[in-house]
Every structure is written in C-alpha cells, then in structure tokens.
C-alpha cells in the first residue's frame, strides 16, 4: 500500500518536537518507567524535591528525554549542561546559584566532568551548599552559599567511569536498554503522526529493524525516508521505498552500517575471526577506540556477531553467516 507524505516546511526543531512530554508517551523501558513514576509521584505527594537521578546506557535511548519528562512531571524548570564543559568549580558556580527551588539540573556525559568540578558538586548534592572564594592572595576568604533545593540528573554512556563518591550520591539509578522492534514501531508511529507522514506498520517495521534498537536513530531514519520519498518517489512512501532509501545509507536488513561491516570483515578476512585487539580494529577502519566501543561494539555484541574475550574481540559464526563467509576453517565445522 502506498501513502502520501505531507511535506513540512518547518522542521528545524525535529528532535525536540518528537520528544515525549510525559512518561505515558515514553515507549518501552517498562520497568524503568514504573520505578521512576513511583519515585517522582512519592516525592510530589510529600511536597519534596525528588532525589538525584542517574541514567546510564548507550547513546540515543532517551536519557535526555527522561530529564525533560521529570521536569514536566513535577512542573519545574530544566537547566541543561554538558560534562565536558564543566572542568573547574567556576564552570559550575553560575549554574548552581541560578537554580530555582525544585529545578532539574541535567548534566549530559557526566562522566566527562573535571575532577575539581565533580568534587565541588558533592556538597551541592548533599547539603545544597557551595563555597566560593572572595578576593585573592592573603586577603582571600571563603563564603558558604545556600542553594535552592534541586534535583541533579546525570546521564552517561559509561557508568563505570563515574567515581564511587559521585555514583553513591544518586538516590535513583536506572539503566536504559536497547529497544525492541515493536517498541520502535510504536515510537515511529507517534513520530510519523507528529510529522504528518502516512506510513503503514510494514513500512515502520522496515525502518525499525534497521534502527539498532535506538529511538534517536529510528527517528532520523524516518526523516531520511521522508526526504528520499519527497525527492525520488513523488512524495509516496511504502516499505519498498523505505528499503531503497535505507539501502542508499548502506544500512543492511540487520541494521549494520558501513563501519559495522568493515569491523566484521577485518576480523574475519585478516585475523581469521580473531581474537583481535580493539586498537588494531580502530586503526584498520579509521575510527578511534572510544567511538568503536561506544557506538558500534555494543550493538554487534547484542546481535551475537562479536564476542569479547580476555585476548580480544572474536567474530561469531553468526557474523560469518551474515557476511556470507565460510566458517569451516575458523570454527572447525565439517
């Protein structure tokens, strides 16, 4: 079945417009949502500021959206900062002293905060107080300032890099996991309505299957399919058009992209399936180690295509099958 797309002229705030405003609009993550809903409603019922929260997991799964939802739920403001920009105490002072009572202070990539800034955050989290130094030299003096009670929400893709003193100051910790194809179809259905795109379930499933379990990527692919249909298919969209659009991005039916295929090919064709170190793989595909570990390896492991061992990464029989390689030599099959 073929559908028409209504071309939107104002789509600059694409990601923001698709962001869920309430937990009921947030698809997937059932257990996390249930716990967070209880946590927030209990605080509101007691007329208290919710405790500090930490969300961790791969990028693009909704950690920032959860911070927005928290602010909407308790009816307070949201102040957003990025960990790499918070290197020293002076980077934090203005943000902390500017908070209003009950505000959500969201720090993305919180694991990348500077050590000095992190330690400066401890009394702010525990006692809602900060010390500032006035003047300099022999006449310097320290003054303690009271802060408005607030909720710190941290987001990280690397929870293991957080120091224990910081990690244990969060009252609520939640892991955000990859989404099922069914959850992604629900997300895409909502997004297509907001973007005035008519697409049936078969088409949305075609997109969801290639979105690596990630809502952000799913929404970006939906927008790409819309653009492709507008420019190449007379504004008509169906599953065949979606398949052609996604093939143009070199994304296969499992959701693997060009870098994923390169990684598996290097492991199989040049290192007999491994084990091979991540530094070697990074040099071979022209990416840095951190990018591979954060953006590519988790999905390959999730799909059962790669195993991590003490000696390095190993391509599995599924990887050989997906790339149409012969696994007999590597796995001793008869």
C-alpha positions in Angstrom: 0.0 0.0 0.0 1.3 3.5 -0.9 0.8 6.6 1.1 1.3 10.3 0.6 3.6 12.5 2.7 2.7 16.0 3.7 5.9 17.9 3.3 6.6 20.0 6.4 8.1 23.5 5.9 9.1 24.0 9.5 11.1 21.0 10.8 14.0 22.8 12.5 13.1 21.5 15.9 12.7 17.9 14.8 14.2 16.1 17.8 12.5 18.4 20.3 9.1 18.1 18.7 9.3 14.3 18.8 10.5 14.2 22.4 7.9 12.7 24.7 6.5 15.1 27.3 5.1 12.5 29.8 6.0 9.0 30.9 2.9 7.7 29.3 4.2 8.9 25.9 7.6 7.3 26.5 7.5 3.9 24.7 9.4 0.9 26.0 11.6 0.7 29.2 8.6 -0.6 31.2 10.4 -1.5 34.4 12.4 1.7 34.4 9.3 3.8 33.8 7.4 2.1 36.6 10.2 2.7 39.1 10.7 6.4 38.0 6.9 7.1 38.1 6.7 5.8 41.7 9.8 7.7 42.7 8.5 11.0 41.3 4.9 10.7 42.5 6.1 9.8 46.0 8.2 13.0 46.2 5.4 15.1 44.8 3.0 13.7 47.3 5.3 14.6 50.1 5.9 18.0 48.6 9.6 17.3 48.4 12.2 17.8 45.8 13.0 14.3 44.2 16.3 12.8 44.9 19.2 12.9 42.5 18.9 10.5 39.5 21.4 8.8 37.2 20.5 7.3 33.9 23.1 5.2 32.0 23.2 3.2 28.8 24.1 3.5 25.1 23.6 6.8 23.3 20.2 7.8 21.8 18.0 5.7 24.1 16.1 8.5 25.8 18.2 9.6 28.8 17.8 13.3 28.0 14.1 12.8 27.3 13.7 11.3 30.8 15.1 14.5 32.3 12.6 16.6 30.3 9.8 14.3 31.4 10.9 14.7 35.1 10.8 18.5 34.8 7.3 18.3 33.2 6.1 15.8 35.8 7.0 18.0 38.8 6.2 21.2 37.0 9.6 22.8 37.4 12.4 24.2 35.2 15.1 22.3 33.4 18.7 23.5 33.3 21.0 21.6 30.9 24.8 21.3 31.0 27.4 19.1 29.4 30.1 17.2 31.3 33.0 18.2 29.1 32.2 21.9 29.6 32.3 21.5 33.4 36.0 21.2 34.2 36.5 23.5 37.2 34.4 24.9 40.0 33.9 28.3 38.3 32.1 26.4 35.5 29.5 25.3 38.0 29.0 28.3 40.3 26.8 30.3 37.9 24.7 27.3 37.0 24.2 26.2 40.6 23.4 29.6 42.1 21.0 30.3 39.3 18.8 27.3 40.1 15.3 27.8 41.4 13.7 25.6 44.0 12.8 22.2 42.5 14.6 22.7 39.2 16.0 19.7 37.4 19.8 20.2 36.7 20.7 17.9 33.9 24.3 17.1 33.2 24.8 15.0 30.0 28.0 13.0 29.7 28.5 13.5 33.4 31.4 11.1 33.4 33.4 13.6 31.5 33.3 16.3 34.2 36.6 17.6 35.5 37.7 16.1 38.9 37.7 19.5 40.6 34.2 20.4 39.3 32.9 17.0 40.4 34.2 17.4 43.9 32.7 20.8 44.1 29.4 19.2 43.3 29.4 16.9 46.3 28.2 19.5 49.0 25.8 20.9 46.5 24.2 17.5 46.1 24.2 16.6 49.7 23.6 19.8 51.6 22.6 22.3 48.8 25.5 24.5 49.7 28.6 25.7 47.8 31.8 27.5 48.9 33.0 30.5 46.9 36.3 32.3 47.4 36.3 36.1 47.5 39.3 38.2 46.6 42.7 36.6 46.3 46.1 36.4 48.0 46.4 36.9 51.7 43.0 38.6 52.0 41.2 35.7 50.3 38.2 34.3 52.2 35.7 31.6 51.7 32.0 32.1 51.9 29.4 29.4 52.0 26.2 30.0 50.0 22.9 28.2 50.3 21.4 26.8 47.1 17.8 26.3 46.3 17.0 22.6 46.7 17.3 20.9 43.2 17.4 17.5 41.6 20.6 16.6 39.7 20.0 14.3 36.8 23.1 12.8 35.3 23.3 10.9 32.0 26.3 8.7 31.0 27.2 6.1 28.4 30.0 4.9 30.7 28.7 4.4 34.3 31.9 2.6 35.1 33.9 5.7 34.7 32.0 7.5 37.5 33.8 7.8 40.8 32.2 6.0 43.7 31.7 9.2 45.7 29.6 10.7 42.9 27.8 7.5 42.0 26.6 6.8 45.5 25.1 10.3 45.8 22.3 9.4 43.4 19.1 8.2 45.1 17.8 6.7 41.8 19.9 4.8 39.2 18.3 3.4 36.1 19.8 1.7 33.0 18.2 2.5 29.7 18.4 -0.6 27.4 18.1 -1.1 23.7 14.5 -1.1 22.4 12.7 -4.0 20.7 11.5 -3.6 17.1 7.9 -3.5 18.4 8.7 -0.6 20.7 10.5 1.3 17.9 7.4 0.8 15.7 5.3 2.5 18.4 7.8 5.3 18.6 7.8 5.7 14.8 4.0 5.6 14.7 3.9 8.6 17.1 6.6 10.4 15.3 5.0 9.9 11.9 1.8 11.4 13.2 3.6 14.5 14.5 5.5 14.9 11.2 2.3 14.3 9.1 3.8 11.2 7.5 1.3 8.5 6.5 3.1 5.1 6.8 1.7 1.7 7.5 3.1 -0.8 10.1 5.0 -2.7 7.5 6.9 0.4 6.4 7.6 1.4 10.0 8.8 -2.1 10.8 11.2 -1.9 7.9 12.7 1.3 9.5 12.6 -0.1 13.0 14.5 -3.3 12.0 17.4 -1.1 10.8 17.5 1.3 13.7 19.8 -0.6 16.0 17.3 -0.6 18.9 17.8 3.2 19.2 14.9 5.7 19.0 17.1 8.6 18.0 18.3 6.7 15.0 14.8 5.4 14.2 13.5 9.0 14.1 16.4 10.1 12.0 15.8 7.3 9.5 12.2 8.1 9.4 13.1 11.7 8.4 15.5 10.3 5.8 12.9 8.1 4.3 10.5 11.1 4.1 13.2 13.1 2.3 14.0 10.3 -0.1 10.3 9.8 -0.9 9.9 13.5 -1.5 12.9 13.8 -3.9 12.8 10.4 -5.6 9.3 8.9 -5.3 6.9 11.8 -5.8 6.2 12.0 -2.0 4.9 8.4 -1.9 6.1 6.1 0.8 5.8 2.3 1.3 8.0 -0.5 2.5 9.8 -0.8 -0.8 10.6 2.9 -0.9 11.8 2.7 2.7 14.1 -0.2 1.8 15.5 1.7 -1.2 16.0 4.8 1.0 17.9 2.9 3.7 20.0 1.0 1.2 21.2 4.3 0.0 22.6 4.9 3.5 24.4 1.5 3.3 22.3 0.1 6.1 21.5 -3.6 5.8 18.5 -5.5 6.9 20.0 -6.2 10.3 20.8 -2.6 10.9 24.5 -2.9 10.2 26.2 0.1 8.6 29.4 0.5 6.7 31.6 0.6 9.8 30.0 -2.5 11.3 30.6 -4.4 8.1 34.2 -3.2 7.9 34.8 -4.3 11.5 33.5 -7.8 10.9 35.3 -8.1 7.6 38.6 -7.1 9.1 38.2 -9.6 11.9 37.2 -12.4 9.5 39.3 -11.7 6.4 42.6 -10.5 8.0 42.6 -12.1 11.5 40.8 -15.4 10.9 37.9 -14.2 13.1 40.1 -13.1 16.0 40.8 -12.6 18.8 42.0 -9.2 17.8 42.5 -6.1 19.9 40.3 -3.0 19.6 43.2 -0.7 18.9 44.1 -2.8 15.9 40.5 -2.7 14.7 40.3 1.0 15.2 43.4 1.6 13.0 42.0 -0.8 10.4 38.7 1.0 10.0 39.9 4.6 10.6 38.0 5.2 13.8 39.1 5.8 17.4 38.8 3.2 20.1 36.3 5.1 22.1 33.9 5.6 19.1 34.0 1.8 18.3 33.4 0.8 22.0 30.6 3.3 22.5 28.8 3.3 19.1 29.5 0.0 17.3 30.6 -2.8 19.6 27.5 -2.9 21.9 25.2 -3.5 19.0 27.4 -6.1 17.4 27.6 -7.9 20.8 23.8 -7.6 21.2 23.2 -9.2 17.9 25.5 -12.0 18.7 28.0 -11.1 16.0 31.0 -10.4 18.2 32.3 -11.8 21.5 34.6 -10.0 23.9 37.3 -12.2 25.3 40.4 -11.6 27.5 42.6 -11.7 24.4 40.4 -9.5 22.2 37.3 -9.5 20.0 36.1 -12.6 18.2 33.7 -12.9 15.3 31.0 -15.4 15.9 29.5 -18.0 13.5 26.6 -15.6 13.0 29.0 -13.0 11.7 30.4 -15.4 9.2 26.9 -16.3 8.1 25.8 -12.7 7.8 28.7 -11.8 5.6 28.4 -15.0 3.6 31.8 -16.2 4.7 32.8 -19.8 5.1 33.3 -20.5 8.9 34.8 -24.0 8.5 38.4 -23.1 8.8 37.8 -20.8 11.8 35.3 -22.9 13.8 36.3 -26.4 12.7 33.0 -27.3 11.1 32.7 -30.3 8.9 
